[in-house]
Amino acid sequence: MRIAMIAPVWIPIPPDGYGGIERVLKLLVDELAEQGEEVTLFAAGECRTAACQRIVLEKAPTEHMGETLFDALHVGQAYREIRGGGYDIVHDHSGFLGPAFASLLPLPVVHTLHGPFTRDTRLFYETFKDDCWYVAISRRQMEGCPGLNYLGVVPNAVDVEEHAFQAEKEDYLVCVSRICEAKGTENAVRLALKTGHRILLAGKIDPGADRDYFETRVKPLLDGERAAYLGEVSQEEKVKLVSRARAFLFPIQWEEPFGLVMAEALACGTPVLATRWGAVPEVVDHGVTGFLADTPEELEPYIERISEIDPAACRRVAEERFSPRAMAESYLKLYRRALESHPTFLEPTQARTA
């Protein structure tokens, strides 16, 4: 199968730092290539993948993130090349322009939804609900806009080899994510301190509201010993930090459509204690790979029950459900469904010789 994979334009693949979608895309295209599929990746900047790469912009316009001009240049050029390129299917991760112009291509377009639905984005997707095939990253995300032309749900994957399993844990809790109110950073610190446990924080702090939140709500709780902020750590440092922790605290307060850090923690064999927001119950199995509660306060008694969770069970679930192979095989099934349902369907070999 010849697959045209369109990445977001903003960050190279894989990312050097922050970039959840880009990290998932690296795993997907490499695994598809490993399974013998012909993948062409349309991306920006210096990318390192196993796919054939088509780079429209030599430098990823990270500093212009969100500006329509760069997005349109990237997606428009990709669509122009794809139209006459002999591809069988398009898998788009670029954002809004992919679905908006999907009907202009003669081949099926599969679009993965990576973000939450808002009133405005719901209006957009409902306008183009039948112009391409949609894939959600969780059932909870799908419920936010149920009327789209869905193929199904495919959870994001993590690099289970990179996130090495660690059975023996050290005596601290960890919370690694963007530092902000929605992620529940303050709740994680208060929960750890109230139960007498050490907690280590790591993650980026965006300027503006997030920086104000950190300075006024989180920083006063930190003493550098029982509660410490380590800054925005590298991927390697993050893996070491999470794999050695007794548990990962994730008391979020918003409808997160997936939550990649939870799957990463499970791959390390680290139990997750989280609130039941968004897709959390689809990632963490209560009493098996961690504990869930409706509020941060209700997580308190579960901290003393962390030893009931087997780190090997966490790792096993990550390998079965959140590995690159599981993600790629799920997408291949959906690609075939899209091809079989497309009005101009031909077998891939026929399409290239017709």
N, C-alpha and C positions, 0 to 999 in steps of 0.2 A: 504494500500500500504506500502510495506517495502522499505524504502529509506535509502541508504548509502550516507551520506553527508561528503565529504572530505574538510576539512578546510586547509588553508595555515598552515605550520608548525611553523611559526615564533613567533606568539603571542597567548596567551591563549584567550579563549572566555568566557565571554566578556573581552575586554581589560581594564586594569586599567587606561591607558592614551590613547595615539594615537593608532588608529587601526580601520579605517573605514570599511574594509571588515569584520573584526571580529565582529564589532558592528552590522552590517547588518545580519550576520550569526546567531548571538544570537537571533535576532528578528524572523528570518525565521524558525529556528528549533523549537523554543518555540511555535510559532503560528501553525506550522504543527502538533506538538504534541497536542496542544489544540484542533485542529480539528479532532483528533483521528487517525492520521497517525503514523506508527511505524518508528521512525527516529533514526538511529545510527550515531553519530557524531564521525568522525575520526579526532582528533586534538592533540595538545601537551600542556603540562603544566596543571595547575589546572584550569579546566573549570567548569562553573556553568550554565548549561542549563537543559531544560526539556527532552532532548534526552537521550537515552542510549549512554554512552560514551566509546570509545575505544581510549585509550591514548598510543601511541607508545613511545614517549619520555616524561618522567616524568617532565622534565624541558624544557620549550620552548627555542629553541636556538636563542633568539633574537639578541645576540651579534654576531652571525654568519649569520645574514640575507643575503640571496642570495647565500650562499655556497651550491653547488650541492649535496654534501654528505648527509646533513641533509634532504634536500628535497626528495632525492631519497630513503632514509631510510623510511621516513614517507609515501610517496605515494606507494612505493613498498610493504611495509608491509600491507597497507590498501587494495591494489588490491589483494594481496594474500588471505587475509581474506574474502574479498567480493566474490571472485570467487566461493567459496564453501559455502557461508553463507546464501543462500536462499533469497537473496534480489531481488526486482523487478526492481530497477533502481538505478543508481549512479548519484549523483549531485556533480560535481567536481568544487572546487574553488581554487585548489592548485597552478595553474600556468601552466607551459609548460609540465610537465611530465604526467599530466592527459590525455590530448589529444594525446600525443605521443604514449601512450600504451593502449588507449581505445579499439582498435581493438582486443586486446588480451582477453578481457572479453566477456562472452557469453550474456551479458545483455546490454541494452542501457545505454550510458554515456551522460549526459547532462553537458555541461561545460559553466559556466558563465564567460564572458569576463569582467574583472574589470578595465583594463588599456587601455591607448591609443595605437593606432597602429603606429609603426615605419616601416621603410623599412625592418629591420631585422625580427621584429615580424610578419609582413605581410607575408614574405617568409615562416616563420615557420607554421603559421596557414593555409596558402594555401597548404602546403605540406600535412597536415593532415585534409584537409577541409571536407572530407567525413567519417572520422573515428569516429566521435561522433556528437552529436547535440549541436549547439551553441545557447546561449542566450545573447543578447546585453542588456546593461543597458540604452541605449538611441538609437534613430534612427540615430543621428549624429555619434555615435560610429560605428554603423553598416555600414554606408557609407564609413568608412575608409578601409573596407575590405569586399566588398559586395558578394563575391563568396563563402562564407562558407555555410555549411549545417545548416542554421538558423531555429530555431523553432519560434523565435519572439523576442520581446522586453519586458523586465520587469524592471521598474524603481526600484531603491533601496528604502527601507523603513526607516523611523525614528520612534523612540518610541514617539508616539504622547501623551501618558500619561505622560512620563517623561518631555517632552517639554510643560510645562503648558502654557495655553493661558493667555496672559496679554493684556487687552484692553487699559488700561491707560499707557501711555508712558512717559518716562523722556526725558529731552532735550539733547540728545546726539546721535551720530551715532556710529555704531560699525562695525569692520572688524575683524572677527575671522577666521583664517586659518594659514597654514604654511607661515611664513614670507619669501617671495621670490619675485623676479621680475615677474615670470609667474602669480602669484596670484594678482599682481597689488597693493601691499601694499603701495608703495610710491604714486601711483595715488590716492588711497583712502584718504590718509592724505592730499595731496594737494587739492583735491576736497572739503574736509570738511573745511579746513582753508580758501580757496578762497571764500566760501559761508558763512563764519562766524559761522560755527557750530563746536561744540566740538566733538572729535572723540576718541574712546577708541579702542586700538588694543590688540589682544591676539593671542597666537599661538607659536608653536615651531620654533626655529631657528637652522637649521642644520649647522654643521661646514663647513668651506670652502667658496664656492661662496655665499651661503645664508647669512652667518655671515658677509662677506665683504659687501654684498648688504645692510644689515641692518645698519652697522656701517657708511657707506659712503653716503647712499641715504635716509635712513629713519630716523635714529637717529638725524641728524641735524635738522629735522623738528619738533622734539618732545620737548615740554616745560614742560611736566608733568601736565599741566592743560588743555589747549585747545586741546592738542594732547598728549596722554599718552600710553605707552606700559606696559601691565599688566603681561607679561610673559606667560608661558604655564599654563593655568588655568585648574582646574579639570572640569569634566563633569558637576557637579552641579553648579559650579561657571559660566561656560559657558552658561548654560541655563538661569541663573539669569541675566547675562550680556546682552544676546541677547533678552530676553523677554521684558526687560524694555526699549530697544533702540527705537528711532523713526524710524530708518531704518537700514538695513544691507547693507553695501557697498561691492560690489563684482566686481570690474573693472578688471577682469582677462584678460590675454594676451596670452592664449594658449587653445588648443583644449581639454578642460576637458571633459571626457566622461560622467560625471554626475554632481557632485557638491553637496555632501550630506549636506553641511552647509546651502545651500539655502533652502532645504526642512525642515531642522531643524528650520530655522528662520520663515518660513511660519507657522509651527506648533505652534510657540510661538505667532503668530499673528503679526509678524514684517515684514513689506514690504521689498522687495529686490530691490536694484538699481544695475544693472549689465550690462556689455558689452556683445554683442551677439557673444560670442565665444563658441565653443563646444556645449554642450547640454543645455546651459542656456535658450534658448527660449522654450525648452520642459519642463522646471521646472517653470519658471516665466511667467505669462500671463500679457503682457504689458497693463497697465491701470487697471488691476484687482487685481493682487497680487504684483505689483511693476512696475518699469519702466525699459526699455531696450534702449540701444544706441549702435552705432557702435564704438565709442571711449569714453574714460573716460571724455574728455572735453564736449562731447555732453550730458553727464548725468547731467551737472551743473544745467540747468533750472528745471530739475525734482525734485531736492532737495526741492525746494519751493512748490512742488505739492504733497508732501508726505501725507498731510492730506486728499487728494482725495481717498486714498486707505483705504478700510475698514478692520481693523484687523480681524474681524470675517470672512470675505471672504478668507483671507489668511489661517486661521485655517481650514475652511471648505474644501478648496482645498487639504490641507495636509491630512486631514482625508479621503477624497475620493480617492486620488491618491497615497499617500505616506505612508499609514498605513501598519503595519505588516499584517493585514488581507487581504488587497488588493494585497500585494506582494505574500503571500502564495497561495491565490486563483488563481492568474495568473500562478504561477509555477505549481500548480496541474493540470491545464488545459494543460500545455505544457508537463508535465510528461505523461499524458494520450495519447497525440498525439505521443510522442516518443515510448511508449509501443505498440500502435496500428500499428505503421509503422516498428517496429523492425522485422527482418526476422524470428526470433524464437519466435514470440509473442504468449504468452498464457495469459489468464486472470490471475491476481495475485494469486487468490486462487488455480487455476490449477497449476501454476508454483511451488507452495510450496508443492503440493501433487504428482506432476509428478515423 
